[in-house]
Amino acid sequence: MAQNRSATSSHRKKRRGRGVVRLIKLLIALILLVPISAIAINLFMYATTTNNMWYPRELAGTNADYIVVLGAGIEPDGTPSPVLAERLDTAIVLYENGASKHIIVSGGEDAAQSEVSAMRNYLLDSGIPSLAITTDTHGVDTYASVNNLATLYDAHSVILVSQRFHLYRAVYIAEHLNLEAYGCPASQAAISDKNLLVREFFARIKDFTQCTVGELPEPLANLATSAYNHYIAGAIK
């Protein structure tokens, strides 16, 4: 009888041991799943939009509803940053070759008035008529800027202007929102700034999630944006 009890105890220990091993394997699988999913999302977004990038000359005469310049910050003196100036210069070329009769400049609310004003003034100084420029001060992020095109401006066809690394995400969002969207890279040069590339990597995951589950309620969206800016952007400075 004592021998039976010993065998039973040994069997239970083996079962517990196997259970612990299975739990460890499950935890390892879950840990590995997160980075694998993140990489897969980025590759998917790239693969589904990379063929929708166009040179300004290829979009001549498109007559889209809007050329959309996505914000990229301004200098301390209130002029567009070099990155933003590239986008605005590209929008000017598009406008002049008949890609669209209207340009939307979109920026966030925190510094929106100064940002979109700087963008608008840059276009005016370059000879773009005032009536051809619309300022969107509610573009708090890329998702909001693109979503506003459908909800606030009743757009159907748009030309999105940004650097190529950013356009994969912007075009993906637009296509998800059933907009006929063309991506027009403001620069063909590869981005070497690792900080920008890392931020964009995580931003694609954030916007893919929004496209999948729907737009987050404003308090939750604000919390997510704040957390992203604080922890992701701060961690890679």
Summary of the structure (lengths in Angstrom):
residues: 237
radius of gyration: 24.1
end to end distance: 68.0
largest distance: 98.8
contacts: 706
relative contact order: 0.12
helix: 62%
strand: 13%
